[in-house]
Amino acid sequence: MVDVEEKLERRFREGADELRKVESKVRENMTRIDREKQIGEKHNLMERKFEEEMFYAELWRRDKNNKDRAEAHVAEEKRRRNDARNDI
């Protein structure tokens, strides 16, 4: 009886080792998948931030162009008034 129990125990331990190996592989794969998911999320976040920065850069550029045109228009008006005053 003791001999049978020892053999059963040994078989269980050997099977448990295989089971632990499988569980270890599963955990390893799940960890890899989680890591890849986190990297993907980080990449998406960086892309969104970049697109947002580009959007605000374009708004800033347009605003600057509008201000430059307005300043050029004011300067031209000022020049015309000065020229008209100098002609008198």
VEXZA-721792 format. One line per 3 residues: number of its first residue (from 0); their letters; for each residue x, y, z of N, C-alpha, C, CB. Coordinates in Angstrom, 2 decimals, decimal comma. Glycine has a CB too. Layout:
BEGIN
NUM = a = X:Y:Z:X:Y:Z:X:Y:Z:X:Y:Z ~ ...
END
This chain:
BEGIN
0 = mvd = 0,81:-1,18:0,00:0,00:0,00:0,00:0,87:1,26:0,00:-0,93:-0,01:1,19 ~ 1,90:1,24:0,83:2,80:2,40:0,91:3,52:2,58:-0,42:3,82:2,22:2,06 ~ 3,88:1,49:-1,03:4,58:1,54:-2,32:3,69:2,18:-3,38:5,00:0,11:-2,75
3 = vee = 2,43:1,84:-3,38:1,47:2,39:-4,35:1,31:3,89:-4,11:0,10:1,68:-4,25 ~ 1,20:4,26:-2,83:1,04:5,67:-2,50:2,27:6,47:-2,92:0,79:5,84:-0,98 ~ 3,44:5,92:-2,73:4,67:6,61:-3,13:4,70:6,79:-4,64:5,91:5,83:-2,67
6 = kle = 4,32:5,75:-5,38:4,31:5,85:-6,84:3,27:6,87:-7,31:4,02:4,47:-7,47 ~ 2,10:6,87:-6,66:1,08:7,85:-7,01:1,56:9,28:-6,69:-0,23:7,55:-6,25 ~ 2,21:9,42:-5,56:2,74:10,74:-5,16:3,79:11,21:-6,15:3,33:10,68:-3,73
9 = rrf = 4,68:10,31:-6,56:5,72:10,65:-7,52:5,08:11,04:-8,87:6,70:9,47:-7,70 ~ 4,08:10,26:-9,30:3,40:10,57:-10,56:2,72:11,94:-10,46:2,35:9,46:-10,89 ~ 2,11:12,22:-9,30:1,45:13,52:-9,10:2,47:14,66:-9,18:0,73:13,55:-7,73
12 = reg = 3,61:14,50:-8,51:4,65:15,54:-8,54:5,18:15,75:-9,95:5,81:15,18:-7,61 ~ 5,41:14,66:-10,67:5,89:14,78:-12,05:4,85:15,49:-12,92:6,21:13,38:-12,64 ~ 3,58:15,15:-12,71:2,50:15,83:-13,44:2,38:17,28:-13,01:1,16:15,11:-13,22
15 = ade = 2,60:17,53:-11,73:2,53:18,89:-11,21:3,64:19,75:-11,82:2,62:18,90:-9,67 ~ 4,81:19,15:-12,04:5,89:19,90:-12,68:5,49:20,33:-14,08:7,18:19,05:-12,73 ~ 4,88:19,39:-14,81:4,40:19,73:-16,16:3,35:20,82:-16,08:3,82:18,48:-16,87
18 = lrk = 2,45:20,67:-15,10:1,40:21,67:-14,93:2,00:23,03:-14,59:0,41:21,23:-13,83 ~ 2,99:23,05:-13,72:3,66:24,31:-13,37:4,35:24,92:-14,59:4,68:24,08:-12,25 ~ 4,96:24,06:-15,42:5,60:24,56:-16,63:4,57:25,20:-17,56:6,33:23,43:-17,36
21 = ves = 3,43:24,56:-17,71:2,36:25,09:-18,57:1,85:26,41:-17,99:1,20:24,07:-18,72 ~ 1,58:26,41:-16,68:1,11:27,63:-16,04:2,13:28,76:-16,17:0,80:27,37:-14,56 ~ 3,39:28,41:-16,03:4,45:29,40:-16,18:4,46:29,99:-17,59:5,82:28,78:-15,86
24 = kvr = 4,31:29,13:-18,59:4,26:29,60:-19,99:3,05:30,50:-20,21:4,22:28,40:-20,96 ~ 1,92:30,10:-19,63:0,70:30,91:-19,77:0,91:32,28:-19,14:-0,51:30,19:-19,12 ~ 1,45:32,30:-17,91:1,73:33,58:-17,25:2,71:34,42:-18,05:2,28:33,35:-15,83
27 = enm = 3,73:33,78:-18,58:4,73:34,48:-19,40:4,07:35,10:-20,63:5,85:33,51:-19,83 ~ 3,21:34,35:-21,29:2,51:34,87:-22,48:1,56:36,00:-22,10:1,73:33,74:-23,17 ~ 0,86:35,86:-20,99:-0,05:36,92:-20,55:0,73:38,20:-20,22:-0,87:36,46:-19,33
30 = tri = 1,88:38,04:-19,59:2,71:39,19:-19,28:3,19:39,86:-20,55:3,91:38,77:-18,41 ~ 3,59:39,07:-21,53:4,04:39,62:-22,81:2,91:40,38:-23,50:4,56:38,50:-23,72 ~ 1,72:39,78:-23,47:0,56:40,43:-24,09:0,24:41,75:-23,38:-0,67:39,48:-24,05
33 = dre = 0,27:41,74:-22,06:0,02:42,96:-21,29:1,05:44,04:-21,62:0,03:42,67:-19,78 ~ 2,30:43,64:-21,71:3,37:44,58:-22,04:3,15:45,17:-23,43:4,74:43,89:-21,97 ~ 2,80:44,32:-24,40:2,56:44,81:-25,76:1,36:45,76:-25,79:2,33:43,64:-26,72
36 = kqi = 0,34:45,44:-24,99:-0,84:46,30:-24,91:-0,45:47,66:-24,33:-1,95:45,63:-24,05 ~ 0,36:47,66:-23,27:0,80:48,91:-22,66:1,63:49,73:-23,64:1,60:48,64:-21,38 ~ 2,49:49,07:-24,38:3,31:49,77:-25,37:2,41:50,38:-26,45:4,35:48,82:-26,01
39 = gek = 1,41:49,62:-26,88:0,47:50,14:-27,87:-0,30:51,34:-27,35:-0,51:49,05:-28,29 ~ -0,76:51,27:-26,10:-1,48:52,39:-25,50:-0,58:53,61:-25,38:-2,02:52,00:-24,11 ~ 0,67:53,39:-24,98:1,61:54,51:-24,86:1,86:55,13:-26,23:2,94:54,04:-24,22
42 = hnl = 1,99:54,29:-27,24:2,21:54,78:-28,61:1,00:55,60:-29,07:2,46:53,60:-29,58 ~ -0,20:55,11:-28,80:-1,41:55,85:-29,19:-1,50:57,18:-28,46:-2,66:55,02:-28,89 ~ -1,14:57,20:-27,19:-1,15:58,43:-26,41:-0,15:59,43:-26,99:-0,83:58,15:-24,93
45 = mer = 1,03:58,94:-27,34:2,04:59,82:-27,92:1,57:60,37:-29,27:3,38:59,07:-28,10 ~ 0,91:59,55:-30,07:0,38:60,01:-31,35:-0,68:61,09:-31,15:-0,21:58,85:-32,14 ~ -1,58:60,88:-30,18:-2,61:61,89:-29,91:-1,99:63,20:-29,44:-3,61:61,36:-28,86
48 = kfe = -0,99:63,10:-28,57:-0,32:64,32:-28,10:0,37:65,03:-29,25:0,70:63,99:-26,99 ~ 1,01:64,27:-30,13:1,68:64,87:-31,28:0,67:65,57:-32,18:2,46:63,79:-32,07 ~ -0,45:64,90:-32,46:-1,48:65,51:-33,30:-2,04:66,77:-32,66:-2,61:64,52:-33,57
51 = eem = -2,21:66,74:-31,34:-2,71:67,92:-30,63:-1,69:69,05:-30,73:-3,00:67,58:-29,15 ~ -0,42:68,73:-30,54:0,63:69,75:-30,65:0,66:70,34:-32,05:2,00:69,16:-30,29 ~ 0,51:69,50:-33,06:0,51:69,98:-34,44:-0,70:70,87:-34,70:0,53:68,79:-35,43
54 = fya = -1,84:70,52:-34,13:-3,05:71,33:-34,27:-2,81:72,73:-33,69:-4,25:70,65:-33,58 ~ -2,27:72,78:-32,46:-2,04:74,07:-31,83:-0,92:74,84:-32,54:-1,69:73,89:-30,36 ~ 0,05:74,15:-33,07:1,11:74,83:-33,84:0,52:75,47:-35,09:2,24:73,83:-34,22
57 = elw = -0,39:74,77:-35,74:-1,05:75,33:-36,93:-1,91:76,53:-36,56:-1,91:74,26:-37,63 ~ -2,64:76,44:-35,45:-3,42:77,60:-34,99:-2,51:78,78:-34,69:-4,23:77,23:-33,73 ~ -1,40:78,52:-34,03:-0,45:79,59:-33,72:0,10:80,22:-35,00:0,71:79,06:-32,85
60 = rrd = 0,44:79,38:-35,99:0,98:79,88:-37,25:-0,05:80,76:-37,97:1,40:78,72:-38,16 ~ -1,29:80,30:-38,00:-2,35:81,09:-38,65:-2,54:82,42:-37,92:-3,67:80,31:-38,68 ~ -2,57:82,37:-36,61:-2,74:83,58:-35,81:-1,59:84,55:-36,07:-2,82:83,24:-34,32
63 = knn = -0,36:84,02:-36,12:0,80:84,87:-36,38:0,71:85,49:-37,77:2,10:84,06:-36,25 ~ 0,31:84,69:-38,77:0,16:85,23:-40,13:-0,89:86,34:-40,16:-0,22:84,12:-41,12 ~ -2,00:86,12:-39,47:-3,05:87,15:-39,41:-2,54:88,42:-38,74:-4,29:86,63:-38,66
66 = kdr = -1,81:88,27:-37,66:-1,25:89,44:-36,97:-0,23:90,15:-37,85:-0,59:89,02:-35,64 ~ 0,61:89,37:-38,53:1,61:89,99:-39,43:0,92:90,77:-40,54:2,53:88,92:-40,03 ~ -0,13:90,21:-41,13:-0,88:90,92:-42,18:-1,52:92,18:-41,64:-1,95:90,01:-42,79
69 = aea = -2,11:92,08:-40,45:-2,75:93,24:-39,85:-1,71:94,33:-39,57:-3,49:92,85:-38,54 ~ -0,55:93,93:-39,05:0,51:94,91:-38,77:1,02:95,52:-40,07:1,67:94,26:-38,01 ~ 1,15:94,71:-41,11:1,59:95,23:-42,41:0,57:96,21:-42,96:1,84:94,08:-43,41
72 = hva = -0,71:95,91:-42,79:-1,78:96,80:-43,26:-1,73:98,12:-42,50:-3,16:96,12:-43,08 ~ -1,56:98,05:-41,19:-1,46:99,27:-40,37:-0,24:100,07:-40,79:-1,39:98,93:-38,86 ~ 0,87:99,40:-41,00:2,10:100,10:-41,41:1,91:100,75:-42,77:3,31:99,12:-41,45
75 = eek = 1,24:100,07:-43,69:0,98:100,64:-45,02:0,08:101,87:-44,91:0,33:99,58:-45,95 ~ -0,94:101,78:-44,10:-1,84:102,93:-43,89:-1,06:104,11:-43,30:-3,02:102,54:-42,96 ~ -0,21:103,81:-42,37:0,60:104,85:-41,74:1,52:105,50:-42,75:1,41:104,26:-40,57
78 = rrr = 2,13:104,66:-43,61:3,02:105,17:-44,64:2,26:106,06:-45,62:3,69:104,01:-45,39 ~ 1,05:105,63:-46,02:0,25:106,44:-46,94:-0,12:107,77:-46,33:-1,02:105,69:-47,34 ~ -0,50:107,76:-45,05:-0,85:109,03:-44,39:0,36:109,96:-44,32:-1,39:108,77:-42,98
81 = nda = 1,51:109,35:-44,00:2,73:110,17:-43,95:3,06:110,73:-45,34:3,93:109,33:-43,40 ~ 2,95:109,89:-46,36:3,21:110,35:-47,73:2,24:111,45:-48,13:3,11:109,17:-48,73 ~ 0,97:111,28:-47,76:-0,03:112,30:-48,10:0,27:113,58:-47,36:-1,46:111,81:-47,76
84 = rnd = 0,68:113,48:-46,11:1,02:114,68:-45,32:2,26:115,35:-45,89:1,24:114,31:-43,83 ~ 3,23:114,54:-46,31:4,45:115,12:-46,87:4,20:115,77:-48,22:5,53:114,04:-47,01 ~ 3,20:115,28:-48,98:2,88:115,87:-50,27:2,25:117,24:-50,10:1,95:114,97:-51,06
87 = i = 1,62:117,46:-49,00:0,95:118,76:-48,77:1,97:119,76:-48,42:-0,10:118,68:-47,67
END
